[in-house]
Amino acid sequence: MEKLKWYNPVHRTWELENMTYRIYAGSSEALADLKATEIAL
């Protein structure tokens, strides 16, 4: 999870967005070639 954090200069801390991310993987950018899944952090 550490690699998904971003630096918040207002709070001066590294933070992780608590949300649902949609992830795509495939052999091209064509929608027919993509598989999708979601993960919640």
mmJSON file of the N, C-alpha and C atoms, coordinates in Angstrom:
{"data_MODEL":{"atom_site":{
"group_PDB":["ATOM","ATOM","ATOM","ATOM","ATOM","ATOM","ATOM","ATOM","ATOM","ATOM","ATOM","ATOM","ATOM","ATOM","ATOM","ATOM","ATOM","ATOM","ATOM","ATOM","ATOM","ATOM","ATOM","ATOM","ATOM","ATOM","ATOM","ATOM","ATOM","ATOM","ATOM","ATOM","ATOM","ATOM","ATOM","ATOM","ATOM","ATOM","ATOM","ATOM","ATOM","ATOM","ATOM","ATOM","ATOM","ATOM","ATOM","ATOM","ATOM","ATOM","ATOM","ATOM","ATOM","ATOM","ATOM","ATOM","ATOM","ATOM","ATOM","ATOM","ATOM","ATOM","ATOM","ATOM","ATOM","ATOM","ATOM","ATOM","ATOM","ATOM","ATOM","ATOM","ATOM","ATOM","ATOM","ATOM","ATOM","ATOM","ATOM","ATOM","ATOM","ATOM","ATOM","ATOM","ATOM","ATOM","ATOM","ATOM","ATOM","ATOM","ATOM","ATOM","ATOM","ATOM","ATOM","ATOM","ATOM","ATOM","ATOM","ATOM","ATOM","ATOM","ATOM","ATOM","ATOM","ATOM","ATOM","ATOM","ATOM","ATOM","ATOM","ATOM","ATOM","ATOM","ATOM","ATOM","ATOM","ATOM","ATOM","ATOM","ATOM","ATOM","ATOM"],
"id":[1,2,3,4,5,6,7,8,9,10,11,12,13,14,15,16,17,18,19,20,21,22,23,24,25,26,27,28,29,30,31,32,33,34,35,36,37,38,39,40,41,42,43,44,45,46,47,48,49,50,51,52,53,54,55,56,57,58,59,60,61,62,63,64,65,66,67,68,69,70,71,72,73,74,75,76,77,78,79,80,81,82,83,84,85,86,87,88,89,90,91,92,93,94,95,96,97,98,99,100,101,102,103,104,105,106,107,108,109,110,111,112,113,114,115,116,117,118,119,120,121,122,123],
"type_symbol":["N","C","C","N","C","C","N","C","C","N","C","C","N","C","C","N","C","C","N","C","C","N","C","C","N","C","C","N","C","C","N","C","C","N","C","C","N","C","C","N","C","C","N","C","C","N","C","C","N","C","C","N","C","C","N","C","C","N","C","C","N","C","C","N","C","C","N","C","C","N","C","C","N","C","C","N","C","C","N","C","C","N","C","C","N","C","C","N","C","C","N","C","C","N","C","C","N","C","C","N","C","C","N","C","C","N","C","C","N","C","C","N","C","C","N","C","C","N","C","C","N","C","C"],
"label_atom_id":["N","CA","C","N","CA","C","N","CA","C","N","CA","C","N","CA","C","N","CA","C","N","CA","C","N","CA","C","N","CA","C","N","CA","C","N","CA","C","N","CA","C","N","CA","C","N","CA","C","N","CA","C","N","CA","C","N","CA","C","N","CA","C","N","CA","C","N","CA","C","N","CA","C","N","CA","C","N","CA","C","N","CA","C","N","CA","C","N","CA","C","N","CA","C","N","CA","C","N","CA","C","N","CA","C","N","CA","C","N","CA","C","N","CA","C","N","CA","C","N","CA","C","N","CA","C","N","CA","C","N","CA","C","N","CA","C","N","CA","C","N","CA","C"],
"label_alt_id":[null,null,null,null,null,null,null,null,null,null,null,null,null,null,null,null,null,null,null,null,null,null,null,null,null,null,null,null,null,null,null,null,null,null,null,null,null,null,null,null,null,null,null,null,null,null,null,null,null,null,null,null,null,null,null,null,null,null,null,null,null,null,null,null,null,null,null,null,null,null,null,null,null,null,null,null,null,null,null,null,null,null,null,null,null,null,null,null,null,null,null,null,null,null,null,null,null,null,null,null,null,null,null,null,null,null,null,null,null,null,null,null,null,null,null,null,null,null,null,null,null,null,null],
"label_comp_id":["MET","MET","MET","GLU","GLU","GLU","LYS","LYS","LYS","LEU","LEU","LEU","LYS","LYS","LYS","TRP","TRP","TRP","TYR","TYR","TYR","ASN","ASN","ASN","PRO","PRO","PRO","VAL","VAL","VAL","HIS","HIS","HIS","ARG","ARG","ARG","THR","THR","THR","TRP","TRP","TRP","GLU","GLU","GLU","LEU","LEU","LEU","GLU","GLU","GLU","ASN","ASN","ASN","MET","MET","MET","THR","THR","THR","TYR","TYR","TYR","ARG","ARG","ARG","ILE","ILE","ILE","TYR","TYR","TYR","ALA","ALA","ALA","GLY","GLY","GLY","SER","SER","SER","SER","SER","SER","GLU","GLU","GLU","ALA","ALA","ALA","LEU","LEU","LEU","ALA","ALA","ALA","ASP","ASP","ASP","LEU","LEU","LEU","LYS","LYS","LYS","ALA","ALA","ALA","THR","THR","THR","GLU","GLU","GLU","ILE","ILE","ILE","ALA","ALA","ALA","LEU","LEU","LEU"],
"label_asym_id":["A","A","A","A","A","A","A","A","A","A","A","A","A","A","A","A","A","A","A","A","A","A","A","A","A","A","A","A","A","A","A","A","A","A","A","A","A","A","A","A","A","A","A","A","A","A","A","A","A","A","A","A","A","A","A","A","A","A","A","A","A","A","A","A","A","A","A","A","A","A","A","A","A","A","A","A","A","A","A","A","A","A","A","A","A","A","A","A","A","A","A","A","A","A","A","A","A","A","A","A","A","A","A","A","A","A","A","A","A","A","A","A","A","A","A","A","A","A","A","A","A","A","A"],
"label_entity_id":["1","1","1","1","1","1","1","1","1","1","1","1","1","1","1","1","1","1","1","1","1","1","1","1","1","1","1","1","1","1","1","1","1","1","1","1","1","1","1","1","1","1","1","1","1","1","1","1","1","1","1","1","1","1","1","1","1","1","1","1","1","1","1","1","1","1","1","1","1","1","1","1","1","1","1","1","1","1","1","1","1","1","1","1","1","1","1","1","1","1","1","1","1","1","1","1","1","1","1","1","1","1","1","1","1","1","1","1","1","1","1","1","1","1","1","1","1","1","1","1","1","1","1"],
"label_seq_id":[1,1,1,2,2,2,3,3,3,4,4,4,5,5,5,6,6,6,7,7,7,8,8,8,9,9,9,10,10,10,11,11,11,12,12,12,13,13,13,14,14,14,15,15,15,16,16,16,17,17,17,18,18,18,19,19,19,20,20,20,21,21,21,22,22,22,23,23,23,24,24,24,25,25,25,26,26,26,27,27,27,28,28,28,29,29,29,30,30,30,31,31,31,32,32,32,33,33,33,34,34,34,35,35,35,36,36,36,37,37,37,38,38,38,39,39,39,40,40,40,41,41,41],
"pdbx_PDB_ins_code":[null,null,null,null,null,null,null,null,null,null,null,null,null,null,null,null,null,null,null,null,null,null,null,null,null,null,null,null,null,null,null,null,null,null,null,null,null,null,null,null,null,null,null,null,null,null,null,null,null,null,null,null,null,null,null,null,null,null,null,null,null,null,null,null,null,null,null,null,null,null,null,null,null,null,null,null,null,null,null,null,null,null,null,null,null,null,null,null,null,null,null,null,null,null,null,null,null,null,null,null,null,null,null,null,null,null,null,null,null,null,null,null,null,null,null,null,null,null,null,null,null,null,null],
"Cartn_x":[0.801,0.0,0.854,2.063,2.926,3.127,3.187,3.437,2.23,1.073,-0.129,-0.365,0.457,0.27,0.779,0.209,0.639,0.982,1.843,2.278,1.314,0.763,-0.138,0.669,0.974,1.807,1.103,-0.216,-0.947,-0.752,-0.877,-0.718,0.714,1.543,2.942,3.043,2.166,2.171,1.889,2.272,1.909,0.542,-0.383,-1.749,-2.203,-3.127,-3.733,-5.197,-5.64,-7.052,-7.894,-8.856,-9.768,-10.926,-10.837,-11.851,-11.797,-12.678,-12.682,-11.962,-10.993,-10.226,-10.658,-10.832,-11.147,-9.855,-9.501,-8.248,-8.569,-7.866,-8.05,-6.752,-6.88,-5.722,-6.147,-5.259,-5.59,-4.444,-4.671,-3.618,-3.603,-4.639,-4.676,-5.616,-5.782,-6.683,-8.128,-8.397,-9.763,-10.601,-11.795,-12.648,-12.909,-13.004,-13.262,-12.101,-10.903,-9.71,-9.445,-10.172,-9.879,-10.703,-10.068,-10.726,-10.67,-11.727,-11.775,-12.118,-11.603,-11.944,-11.857,-12.388,-12.327,-11.719,-10.957,-10.438,-10.792,-11.107,-11.412,-10.289,-9.823,-8.755,-9.28],
"Cartn_y":[-1.189,0.0,1.268,1.173,2.354,3.031,2.268,2.843,3.588,3.441,4.129,5.452,5.75,6.978,8.198,9.337,10.614,11.561,12.506,13.443,14.619,14.877,15.995,17.12,18.168,19.244,20.06,20.051,20.785,20.12,18.79,18.049,17.551,17.677,17.214,15.734,14.932,13.486,12.768,11.499,10.643,10.052,10.1,9.661,8.687,7.841,6.88,7.247,7.415,7.719,6.486,6.612,5.518,5.581,4.773,4.774,3.476,3.323,2.156,2.511,1.696,1.899,0.882,1.301,0.402,0.164,-1.1,-1.485,-2.211,-1.818,-2.439,-3.109,-4.257,-4.95,-5.573,-5.528,-6.122,-6.005,-6.561,-6.58,-5.309,-4.463,-3.174,-2.255,-1.033,-0.103,-0.244,-1.125,-1.35,-1.958,-1.437,-1.92,-3.413,-3.956,-5.393,-6.242,-5.686,-6.421,-6.286,-5.424,-5.135,-5.972,-6.36,-6.982,-5.952,-5.844,-4.84,-5.499,-4.899,-5.321,-4.089,-4.183,-3.084,-3.556,-2.668,-2.936,-1.75,-2.024,-0.972,-0.862,0.34,0.587,1.475],
"Cartn_z":[0.0,0.0,0.0,0.444,0.538,-0.815,-1.886,-3.206,-3.772,-3.149,-3.605,-2.884,-1.911,-1.141,-1.907,-1.585,-2.156,-1.014,-1.317,-0.281,-0.218,0.97,1.194,1.841,1.085,1.645,2.731,2.746,3.784,5.141,5.179,6.43,6.649,5.612,5.654,5.99,5.371,5.576,4.266,4.22,3.097,3.404,2.436,2.665,1.583,1.966,1.045,0.893,-0.351,-0.599,-0.297,0.584,0.892,-0.098,-1.136,-2.171,-2.954,-3.902,-4.77,-6.063,-6.438,-7.66,-8.702,-9.932,-11.027,-11.799,-11.996,-12.642,-13.939,-14.997,-16.31,-16.739,-17.405,-17.963,-19.287,-20.261,-21.549,-22.522,-23.706,-24.72,-25.574,-25.453,-26.139,-25.382,-25.865,-25.188,-25.644,-26.602,-27.068,-25.943,-25.743,-24.653,-24.738,-25.938,-26.1,-25.579,-25.54,-25.089,-23.59,-22.918,-21.52,-20.555,-19.478,-18.339,-17.214,-16.44,-15.382,-14.057,-12.991,-11.635,-10.744,-9.56,-8.601,-7.287,-6.666,-5.333,-4.439,-3.21,-2.247,-1.238,-1.028,-0.055,1.038],
"occupancy":[1.0,1.0,1.0,1.0,1.0,1.0,1.0,1.0,1.0,1.0,1.0,1.0,1.0,1.0,1.0,1.0,1.0,1.0,1.0,1.0,1.0,1.0,1.0,1.0,1.0,1.0,1.0,1.0,1.0,1.0,1.0,1.0,1.0,1.0,1.0,1.0,1.0,1.0,1.0,1.0,1.0,1.0,1.0,1.0,1.0,1.0,1.0,1.0,1.0,1.0,1.0,1.0,1.0,1.0,1.0,1.0,1.0,1.0,1.0,1.0,1.0,1.0,1.0,1.0,1.0,1.0,1.0,1.0,1.0,1.0,1.0,1.0,1.0,1.0,1.0,1.0,1.0,1.0,1.0,1.0,1.0,1.0,1.0,1.0,1.0,1.0,1.0,1.0,1.0,1.0,1.0,1.0,1.0,1.0,1.0,1.0,1.0,1.0,1.0,1.0,1.0,1.0,1.0,1.0,1.0,1.0,1.0,1.0,1.0,1.0,1.0,1.0,1.0,1.0,1.0,1.0,1.0,1.0,1.0,1.0,1.0,1.0,1.0],
"B_iso_or_equiv":[0.0,0.0,0.0,0.0,0.0,0.0,0.0,0.0,0.0,0.0,0.0,0.0,0.0,0.0,0.0,0.0,0.0,0.0,0.0,0.0,0.0,0.0,0.0,0.0,0.0,0.0,0.0,0.0,0.0,0.0,0.0,0.0,0.0,0.0,0.0,0.0,0.0,0.0,0.0,0.0,0.0,0.0,0.0,0.0,0.0,0.0,0.0,0.0,0.0,0.0,0.0,0.0,0.0,0.0,0.0,0.0,0.0,0.0,0.0,0.0,0.0,0.0,0.0,0.0,0.0,0.0,0.0,0.0,0.0,0.0,0.0,0.0,0.0,0.0,0.0,0.0,0.0,0.0,0.0,0.0,0.0,0.0,0.0,0.0,0.0,0.0,0.0,0.0,0.0,0.0,0.0,0.0,0.0,0.0,0.0,0.0,0.0,0.0,0.0,0.0,0.0,0.0,0.0,0.0,0.0,0.0,0.0,0.0,0.0,0.0,0.0,0.0,0.0,0.0,0.0,0.0,0.0,0.0,0.0,0.0,0.0,0.0,0.0],
"pdbx_formal_charge":[null,null,null,null,null,null,null,null,null,null,null,null,null,null,null,null,null,null,null,null,null,null,null,null,null,null,null,null,null,null,null,null,null,null,null,null,null,null,null,null,null,null,null,null,null,null,null,null,null,null,null,null,null,null,null,null,null,null,null,null,null,null,null,null,null,null,null,null,null,null,null,null,null,null,null,null,null,null,null,null,null,null,null,null,null,null,null,null,null,null,null,null,null,null,null,null,null,null,null,null,null,null,null,null,null,null,null,null,null,null,null,null,null,null,null,null,null,null,null,null,null,null,null],
"auth_seq_id":[1,1,1,2,2,2,3,3,3,4,4,4,5,5,5,6,6,6,7,7,7,8,8,8,9,9,9,10,10,10,11,11,11,12,12,12,13,13,13,14,14,14,15,15,15,16,16,16,17,17,17,18,18,18,19,19,19,20,20,20,21,21,21,22,22,22,23,23,23,24,24,24,25,25,25,26,26,26,27,27,27,28,28,28,29,29,29,30,30,30,31,31,31,32,32,32,33,33,33,34,34,34,35,35,35,36,36,36,37,37,37,38,38,38,39,39,39,40,40,40,41,41,41],
"auth_comp_id":["MET","MET","MET","GLU","GLU","GLU","LYS","LYS","LYS","LEU","LEU","LEU","LYS","LYS","LYS","TRP","TRP","TRP","TYR","TYR","TYR","ASN","ASN","ASN","PRO","PRO","PRO","VAL","VAL","VAL","HIS","HIS","HIS","ARG","ARG","ARG","THR","THR","THR","TRP","TRP","TRP","GLU","GLU","GLU","LEU","LEU","LEU","GLU","GLU","GLU","ASN","ASN","ASN","MET","MET","MET","THR","THR","THR","TYR","TYR","TYR","ARG","ARG","ARG","ILE","ILE","ILE","TYR","TYR","TYR","ALA","ALA","ALA","GLY","GLY","GLY","SER","SER","SER","SER","SER","SER","GLU","GLU","GLU","ALA","ALA","ALA","LEU","LEU","LEU","ALA","ALA","ALA","ASP","ASP","ASP","LEU","LEU","LEU","LYS","LYS","LYS","ALA","ALA","ALA","THR","THR","THR","GLU","GLU","GLU","ILE","ILE","ILE","ALA","ALA","ALA","LEU","LEU","LEU"],
"auth_asym_id":["A","A","A","A","A","A","A","A","A","A","A","A","A","A","A","A","A","A","A","A","A","A","A","A","A","A","A","A","A","A","A","A","A","A","A","A","A","A","A","A","A","A","A","A","A","A","A","A","A","A","A","A","A","A","A","A","A","A","A","A","A","A","A","A","A","A","A","A","A","A","A","A","A","A","A","A","A","A","A","A","A","A","A","A","A","A","A","A","A","A","A","A","A","A","A","A","A","A","A","A","A","A","A","A","A","A","A","A","A","A","A","A","A","A","A","A","A","A","A","A","A","A","A"],
"auth_atom_id":["N","CA","C","N","CA","C","N","CA","C","N","CA","C","N","CA","C","N","CA","C","N","CA","C","N","CA","C","N","CA","C","N","CA","C","N","CA","C","N","CA","C","N","CA","C","N","CA","C","N","CA","C","N","CA","C","N","CA","C","N","CA","C","N","CA","C","N","CA","C","N","CA","C","N","CA","C","N","CA","C","N","CA","C","N","CA","C","N","CA","C","N","CA","C","N","CA","C","N","CA","C","N","CA","C","N","CA","C","N","CA","C","N","CA","C","N","CA","C","N","CA","C","N","CA","C","N","CA","C","N","CA","C","N","CA","C","N","CA","C","N","CA","C"],
"pdbx_PDB_model_num":[1,1,1,1,1,1,1,1,1,1,1,1,1,1,1,1,1,1,1,1,1,1,1,1,1,1,1,1,1,1,1,1,1,1,1,1,1,1,1,1,1,1,1,1,1,1,1,1,1,1,1,1,1,1,1,1,1,1,1,1,1,1,1,1,1,1,1,1,1,1,1,1,1,1,1,1,1,1,1,1,1,1,1,1,1,1,1,1,1,1,1,1,1,1,1,1,1,1,1,1,1,1,1,1,1,1,1,1,1,1,1,1,1,1,1,1,1,1,1,1,1,1,1]
}}}
